[in-house]
Amino acid sequence: MRDGGHALAPAPFRECPFDEIICTFACPFLHLAQRKCRLAPFRVAVNAFARARRHLPCPASRRPTHGVIRPLIRLTALADEALNTFENIVDGAQALSVPTLRLGVTGLSRAGKTVFITALVHNLVHGGRLPLFEAAASGRLARAFLQPQPDDAVPRFDYEAHVDTLLDERVWPQSTRQTSELRLTIEYESATFLKTMLGRGRLHLDIVDYPGEWLLDLPLLNKDFSTWSREALERARDPARNTLADDWLRALAATDPAMEAEETRARDLAARFTAYLAACRADDHAFSLLPPGRFLMPGDMEGSPALTFCPLDLESGGSAKRGSLHAMMERRFEAYKKHVVRPFFREHFARLDRQIVLVDTLAALNAGPAAVRDLEAALAGILSCFRPGRNSWLSGILVRRIDRILFAATKADHLHHADHDRLEAILAKLVEKAVARAEFAGAEVEVTALAAIRATREAQVRQDGTTLPAILGTPLPGERLDGETYDGTSEIALFPGDLPNDPAAIYEASTGPSPDLRFIRFRPPKLERTAEGLTLSLPHIRLDRALQFLVGDKLA
């Protein structure tokens, strides 16, 4: 046999052709460099390499034969790491003039990622009240303004549309469905005398928004299909989930993994599996550990083979028979990792400097101890994906690490302020084991309770001769409480209940939601305008504390 004019050794002994090695490494570097390099010296080198690249032999097909699969897998992994290093070098060179801080914002469904970013930017741009953000409180914050983002291939975070939705319509923005980015440039006066002599400092804050469900996919990179299937089935058969998974489990029990591969059977099983995941995510159950994340957020990949698979009930140690349903599902699982998970890790996640993880702790508490335990497992999985550790000038170039991680329990405005510290303590309990590992690696980790936009006010109400701390707000249309359905126009006073003093009480056995807690969703606040028609800054709870931890040290 011949391939492009080169004689091939028998498949088991074939060596990887040199031109395939060149393409494996050169093509990704060239693509990235042409997209990223804006500095003149780098552009000259990149363009020269591009001209030389045209004369390199490139195989007609990139599909390796049996004998080169393992070498090329290793080469691809090395290329990914090398690509990240090269990208960090380019970012570092560009940051010589103006330093850049890449902040990742994530959280599981309905945790408030879009609201957090919108409120953060709005308060910085419009001079909001941020007493715990030292640069603002001391008057050193000169101004903050939006600039074009550095990554042209990433959708822009639609800040202006989200502000209009919040202020004019008093409706919460749509949840995050894809990765987006926004660059906020901050000008400030330094706190040190020597830096003050050099004039105003400037920092590019690149905010990267991505669904937390995608983050839960990263552990799949270290699992094979049989391991993932076993773990997924163990969760589905848990008493808390068994009823929700019943339809899919019955279909799976009637399926022989060794049967001949059939597209209709694969699609039917995948649809039932996806329906089970969606049922787990519903408010009544509020489960969090639901990989693969794209099954619930498919986007433009909906219906593709890479999203048409599900776990199978496999015998221990069994291998996939060629042409079987098992082989088809295994191949698609690997395709999902290759075409969905790995690019997300390489292009976005591996380039972050700081990270905030938003957690809807109240939703899990509302659903009961089973949801709380599931949230704890999900948070442990999320933190295991990070590369925590301190950054030096060299590590920032070679292997970028996340040196500060903030876990934030959102919707603190659904509670009276007396319960805010209890909410923070509950989240700290949920992440304590995972945080210990990150701190050992050298990263700083903090936990807080916040409301990026405060939708309620506080009051006191009397009930049966007792004065109770309450919150005042306008429930969203369709919210129900004590048999009453709200229309979105009437303000109510609500005593939401007290959180336990002992965080460990959240694990106490129960068959359903806690009867002592009542949480409903409220409309965004109605903001007053100045005589000039300008909207006042968005009210918040502890947003300034989050800003100080995530950005404050860079504005010293």
PyMOL commands that set and color helices and strands:
alter all, ss='L'
color gray80, all
select helices_A, chain A and resi 11-13+18-36+40-53+66-94+113-125+134-137+159-169+193-197+212-215+218-222+225-236+246-253+263-281+293-295+299-301+305-307+325-347+349-351+361-367+369-385+395-398+412-414+417-440+503-507+543-555
alter helices_A, ss='H'
color red, helices_A
select strands_A, chain A and resi 2-3+6-7+100-107+141-147+180-188+201-209+354-359+404-409+444-449+457-463+466-473+480-481+484-485+492-494
alter strands_A, ss='S'
color yellow, strands_A
deselect
rebuild
show_as cartoon
